[in-house]
Amino acid sequence: MPVNNRDIAEQFSRLADLLEVEGANPFRVRAYRNVARTVDSHSRGMADMLAQGEDLSRLPGIGRDLAGKIRQIIDTGHLPLLDEVAQRTPPALSELMRIEGLGPRRMKALYEALDIRSLADLKQAIDAQQVRELAGFGAKTEAKLSRGIERLAGNVARTKLIHAEQIAIPLIAWLKGSKGVKAIEVAGSFRRRQETVGDLDILVTARRDADVMERFVRYDEVDEVVSQGKTRSTVRLRSGLQVDLRVVPEVAYGAALYYFTGSKDHNVAVRKLAQKKNLKINEYGIFKGDERVAGRTENEVFGSVGLPFIPPELRENRGEIEAASKGKLPELVELDDIRGDLHAHTHATDGHHGLEQMARAAQALGYEYLAISDHSRHVSVAHGLDRKRLEAQIAALDHLNDKLDGLVLLKSAEVDILEDGSLDLPDAVLKQLDLTVCAVHYKFDLSRTRQTERILRAMDNPYFNILAHPTGRLINERARYEIDLEQVMQAARGSGCFLELNAHPERLDLDDAHCKRAHEIGLKLAISTDAHSTSDLELMRYGIGQARRGWLQADDVLNTRSLNALKKLLRRN
């Protein structure tokens, strides 16, 4: 069976977790975490790359040894080193570390002091108030772990968009090899570009003699065939994701695509419009009485109720129908509108590539500019930039810019916002930068009031430009910290600051609702990848999907501007 990137990344992540619990060399642990991140976010499948004879050791952070371990997973389905380490530790420990607030160090303390080996053990210890008695924990941490257990239970059912995409792309390629297939598309929340996906709904039009259903259930990743029929089959993949495949007639393809794209609330609202016109809309078409009058395309569906086409990302019944009826749908931002990336890292801190490698990758994307925003020193990374190292990087950027053609590397830094709201680097060095990307990286547990005040005080600094990943969340892994985002957004708009829409699919922070709010109040956002490698720069498309869900137009986005226009916006009065 083929092994996908998610499978590979999970094995390396689990290995890193278990080794950290054991107290292994931190550089070794970090190497495994880095390879997990590289593999998980890579746009191409490792198995496909190997099959095509490509050298995996050329990927960022992956040398010969790690490339060999990836090959072991692809060839055998498992990593022998992980098997060896797992025999020494309870298998539930890495799963427990998915609980927010329970990293390897705390897990090790719980394991050694209370013999916590399972989720049931941890729940029992929390109920008995034993966790709070341990050094470094306390009642507040105990309550946080309890909430983390509840969140973990609620997150299991949905798959991150990037993982769903890694599953869907090879499956669609497999189905396209079927005899007689004419059109094929994934509908549902996947097509609406939601940040997580519950399952996959695939629609196909095909000739009568097509063998697509037989080919579907023979797919190597299928773990269970739930049902199989001539026009609909359902399988469960090894990843746990359920996939429904429907074969629909061409005359109803548009109606079916519309219906199964959703959302449910949007569909209900449009059906009410249809009822006023004595029409009925369902997955089989648009009907007047018993006569099908349209349904071949989605344009026919919308046209039947007097609406223009509404992009899938907007179909959430959040005002899009009213806007469409008034001819006021936004002209949504597109990937081609992006002229640069304002948040990227190099191997000077925790990235994988050097300045020139990142520059060449940005040039290949047709960018005009790329902001090198390596971390400051305080908390973000152990070897972040102090003043001396940042000034050396500024000089290196100036030197490289003299050699580059058509691309400007912007001098930046991702600066920690300290607990008191001050920035981690002095103004004397910040004023040498083209922009600053400022972020909260620690003390996530401050109260809503204190966290908000912390960020507002940071924005008072005249060299503050962009608030990175504004809520600190990691999808399905870490909840957002408490913050009054409305107050922060209003303050940013008033002071000439901006917020980031972090495009990394593990974050997608801001969420779509707050992107829409930014659009409403006239606050511009920077869509940035937070790239830690050259391949990460290609993650911009996930940010674009989130931006479109948030009604953002090109004018709402900071980095759709030319370099000169961008610099004017970044210049605070």
N, C-alpha and C positions, 0 to 999 in steps of 0.2 A: 504494500500500500504506500502511496506517496506521503511524505511527511511535509507539512506546511511550516511556514516560518514561526507561527505561533507555538506549535509543538516544540520546535527547537529552542525558542526563546524561553519557554516555561521550564524546560529542563535545566538550562543554564541559570535561570533565576533561582530555581529551587536549590541547585548546587551551591550557589553563592549564599543563600539563606542558611543552609545547614552548616556550611563551613564557618560562617560568622558566628553561629551559635557555639561552635566548637572552639572559637577563638583563633582561627587560622590567620595567616599573614594577611593584613588588610589590602595589600597591593594585589595579592592573588584573588581575593574576594572581588575587588573592584574590577579586575580584568574579566571575570565571569559576568558581572553585571553589565559591563560595557558591551560585551559580545551579545548579551541578551537584547539590549536596547538596539544595537545595530541591526541584528537580524529581524527583530520584531517590526521595526519601522521601514525596512527595506522594501522598495516597490516591486522587486522581483523575487520569485521563490528560489531559495537556496538549492532545492532539489533540481529545479530547471537549469539553474546556472551550472551546477555540477554536470548535469546530463549533456550540456553544450560544451563541456570541456573548459569552463572558465576557472580561473585560479581564485579561490575564496580568500586566500591569504592576502590578497591585495585590497580587501575591504578594510575600512577603518577599524583599528583596534583588534584585527584578527591576523595573527601570524600563522606560521606553519602548524604549530601545536594545536591552536584553537580551530584552524581549518580542518585538521585531522579529526578533531572531536565532532565537528559538525557533520563530517562525512560518516562517522560512526553512527550518529543518530539517524541520518538519512538511510544508511544501508541496513541498519538493524532495528531502528525504532527506539533505541534507548542508548544512554550514555553510561558506559561501564564505570567510570569514575563516580557518577551519581549513585549508581547501584551500590558501590563500595561504601560511600559515605552514608547513604541512607540506612545501611545495615547497622550503623553505629548509633543512629538517633531515631526516635519515634517518628513514624511517617507523617503524623498529624502536625508536626511542628511548623513545617513550611506553610501549611494551610492556615494555621493559627496566626502566622505573621502577616496574613492579609488583613487582619483586623487593624483598623486605624488606631495608631498610638502604641502598637505592639511590634516594635522592631526586634531585630536579632538580640540586642543586648538585654532588653527587658524579658524577651522570651527565655534567654539563658538563665536569668535570675529566677523566673517562675519555675523553670524546669529543675534547677538545682535546689531551690528553697522549698517548693511546694510539690515537686514531682508532677507538674502539669504536663500531661502527655496528649490531651485531647480537648476538643471544644467542651465536652461535658465536664471534664476536670476543671476547666477555667470557669465555667458558669457556676459550678458548685463552690469554688473558692471565693468567687465574687459574692455569691449569696451568703456565704459564711463570714464575709468581711475580713477574709484572711489576706487579700491582696494589699489592702491599704496599710497593713502592718509592716510590709517589706520596705527596706531602705530604698528611697528614690521613687516610691509610688505615692501613697497617700490616698485619701478618700476621693479627691478630685480625679486622679488618674483612674482609680477603680471605676468610678461612674462613667468616665470616658470610654473605658474598655467595654463596659456593658452596652453603651450606645453603639460602639463599633461592631459588636457581635450582631446587634439588630440590623445595622446597615448592611453588613456582609450577607446576611440571609436574604435581604431584599435585592441585592445586586446580582445574585448568581444567575438569574434567569435571562439577562440581557447581555448581548455581545457587543463589544466596542465596534464602531463602524469600520475601523481599519482591519480588524480581524474578520469581520463579515466580508469585507472586500477581498481579503486574501483567500477566503473560501469561495466566494462567488465567481471570481475571474476564471480560475481553472475549471470550475464546474461548467460555466457558460461555454468555455472553449471546447470542453468535452461534448456538450450537447450540440454544438454547432457541427460536430462531425457526424451527426445523425443524418440518415437519408431523408430527404424531403422537407427539411426545416427551412422556412422562409424568413420569419422574423422571431426574435427572442429578446426579452428584456426582463430585468428584475424590477418588481414593483415594490409596494409597501413602504415601510419606514426607510428602507435602504435607498429607494429612489428619492424620497423626501430629504435625504441626507441627515437624518437624525443622528445624534452622537452615539446612540446605542440601538441595536436591532434585536427584536424579539425572535423573528424567524425570517426566512427568505420565501417570497412569493415570486415564482418565475412563470411568465406567460410566453406561449409559443403559438405561432401559426405555422401550419405544415400541410403537406399533401396527405391524402387519405392513406397512402401506403407508407407513411413515415414510420420509422422505428424508434422515435425519440423516447417513448415511455420505456421500452425494453432497455435502451441504452442508459437511461436515467437510473434505473434500479441496479444496473451493473457497475455503476461508478465505484471506483476503488474505496472512496471515503465513506461509503454507505455502511452504517453499522446495523441498521434495522429498516426493513421495508414495512412501514406502518400500513399502507394500503396501496393497491395498484389497480388502475382501471384504464380504459381507453382514452379518456379525456382528463383524468386527474389521478395523480399518484402523490403519495407522501412518504418521505424517508426521514430518518434521523441519522445524521452524520456522526463520525467518531468524535468530533468536537462537541457533540451534544446539541448542535443547532438543527432545528427541524426545517425541512425544505419542502414546499408544495410546488408541484409542476402542473400547470393547466394548459391544455391545448384548446384554443378557441378559434372559431371561424373568422376569416378576414373581415367579414361584414360586421362583426361585433368586436374586433380587436381594440379599437379606440375606447369603446365603452368598458370593456373588461380592464384595460390598462388604467383607465380613470378610476374605476370602482376599486380595484385592488391596490392602487397607489394610496388611496385615502387622503387625509385622515377620516375617521368615522364622522367626527363633528362637521368637517367640511362637506362631506358627501351628504349628510342629513340636510344641511342648510341649502345645498344646491337642489336636492330633491324637492324641497318645499317650494322653491321657485318654479320647478317643473310642474308641480301639482297645480299651481295657479294658472298654468297654460294648458291644463288638461293633458299633461304628458307624464309618462312614467319612465324613470331612468333606473336601470339596473345593469348587471354585468353582461347582459345579453343584448343591450342596445337601448335606444330611445323609442318609446312606443306611444302611439296615439290609439287608444283602444287596444285592439289586438294587432295592429299594423306597426311593424318596425319602420320608423321613418328616418333613422340615422344611427350612427354608432361605429362607423368604420374608422374614424379618427377621433382623437380627443378634441380637436377643434370643433367637430360636429356636436360633441356633447355640450361644450360651453356655448356654442352658437345657438343651440336649441333653446337655451334659457336667456339669450340676449347678452351673453358675456363674452369678452375676449378670452383668449387662452391665458390661464393662470399657471405660472411655473410651479412644478411639484413642490419646491421648497417652501412655498407660501401657503400650501393647502392645510391650514391648521384651524380655520375659522377664527382668525384673529384680526378680522377687518378686511381681508383680501377680497371678499365677495362684494362688499360695499364699495371698496376702492375701484374694483373692476367695473362695477355698474356705472361709476361716475367718470370712467376713463382716467383714473388716477393711480393705476398700478405703478409701482416704482420700476425704473429700468435697472434691473439688478446688476451688481458688480460681477465682472467675469474675470477669469484667470488672466486673460490677455491685457486687462487693465493695469495689472501690477507692474510697477517699473523698478521695484527694488525691495529688499528685505532689510528690516531695521533691527533685527535681533539674531545674531549668529555668533558662535563660539569657535575658538581655535584650540590647538593643543597647548597654548600658553596656560590654559587653566584645565577645563574638563572636556574640551573638544578633541577630535581625532585627527584633524588636518591642520596644516599650516596656513599662513595668510595667503600665499600665492595659490595654493590648491583651492581654497575657498573662493578666491577671486576668479579663477578660471571656471569654476563651476557656475558662478553667478553670471559670467559672460556667456556661457553656453545656454543659459536661460533667457538671454537677451536683456538682462537687467542693466540699468544705468548706474545703480549704486547698491552697495551692500555695507551695512553697519556692522563692524566688528565689536561685539559687546561682551567681552570676556568679563568674568566675575571679579568683583572686588574681594578683599581679603577676609572680612570679618567672620562670616558664618557659612556662606554659600559653598565654598570648596576650601579644602585645607591649604591649597597652594594658589589661592586667588592673588590678584594683582594688588600690590601696595603701590604707593606713589612712584617709587623708583622704577618698578617694572612697567607700570602703565606709561610713564614718560618714555621709556625705551621703546615700547610698542608704538607710541605715537610717532616717534622718529622713523621706525621701520615702515609704518604706513605711509608716511610722507615719501619715503624713498621708493616704495613699491608703486605708489600712485604716479610717480614720474615715468614709470615704465609701462603702465597699463594703457590700453587703447579702448575708449568707449565705456569704461567702467571706473567709478570712483569709489574707493573704500573709505567709508565714513569712520571717523574716530569716535568711539563710543565706549561705554562700559556698562555692565549690569551691576548697579550699585545697591548694596543692601540698605534697606531702611531699618535703622536701629530702633530699639524699643521706645526710645524717647522721641522718635520722629526725625532725628538727625540722619544725615547720609554718611556712609562709611568712608568717603574720601573727602579731603578738604576742597573748599571752593577754588583754591589756587590751582589745583590740577583739573577740577571739573570744567573750569572756564577754558581749558585748552582743547576740550572735546567739541565735536560737532553736535552731539546730543548725548543725553544720559537716559538709560533704561533702568528704572528704579523698581525694586521688588522687596516684598516681605518673604523672608526665607526661614524665619524662626519665630518663636513666641506666637504660634498660631492660636493659642488658647486664651488670649486676652479677651476681655469682655467686648461686646459690640461697640460700646462707647469708646473704650480705650483704643481698640484697633482702628476705629474710624478717625479718632483724634491723631493717632500716630501717623496715618497716611496724609491727613490734611496738613499737619505740621511739616511733613516732608515736602509737600507741594509748595509750601511757602518759600522753599529754597529757589532762587532765580535760575538755577542750573538744572532743575528737575524738568524733564520733558515728557516721558512716557511711563505710565504705571504698568509694569509687566504682570502677566497672568493675575488679574486683579483680585481673584478670590482664593487663589492657592489650591484649588481643587485638583484632584487626579481622578478621572472618571472610573467609577466602580472601586476605587481604592481609598481615596481620602476626600472627606467632605470639605466644602468651602469653610474658611474661617468666618467668624461672625463679623459683619461689616455693614454699615449703612451705605450701600452702593449708590442710592439716589443722591445722598448728600455728597459723596465723593465725585460723582459724575457732574453734578451741578457746579461744584467747586472747581473741577478741572476745566470745564467750559468757561468759567468766569476768569480763570487765571492764565489761560493760554497753555494748559497742559493737555495731555491726551491719554487715552487708555489703550491698552493692547488687546487685540483678539489673538491669543496665542494659538497658532494653527496646528500645533502638535496634537495628533489625535488622542494622546493620553490626557490632554488638558482641555482643548477647545474652550478656553477661558478668556473671554466672556461667553456666557451662554446666549442662546438665540434671543431670549426675552429681553436681556439687557442690551444686546445689540440693537434691537428694535427701539428701545428707550433712548439710546444714544442718537439714533436717527431722528427721533421725534424732537429732541431738545437741541439738535444741531451740534452735538459733540462728535468730533472726528476721531476715528479709531485707526490704529496701525495694525494691519494684519501681518504678523511676523511668525516665522517658523520656529524660533528658538533653536536653530539648527546646531547640532554638535558634530556634524559631518557634512561632506559634500552632498551625499544622497538625501540628507534631511531637508535640504533646500527645496526638494520636490514635494514636500508635505504641504506646500502652500495651498494645494487644491482642497484640503480639508478645511482650512480657514475660510476659503471662498464659499464652500458649501454652508458653513455656519453663518457667514455674513449674509448670504442670500436668504437663509431662513430668518435672519433678523432684519430683512427689508433694506439692507444697505445698498446704496448706489455708489458708483465710482467716486462721486464727490464727497461721500461720507468717509472715504478711506484716505488716510494720510499718504500712504505710499503708492498712490496712483498718480501723484504729481511728478513733474519734472524735478530735477535736482535743485534748480534755482527756486522754483515755487516751494519745494519742501523746506529749503533753508529759511525762507521767509516765514513760513508757518512755525518753524522751530524757534525762531528768534522771539523770546519773551520780552515784553515791554517793561 
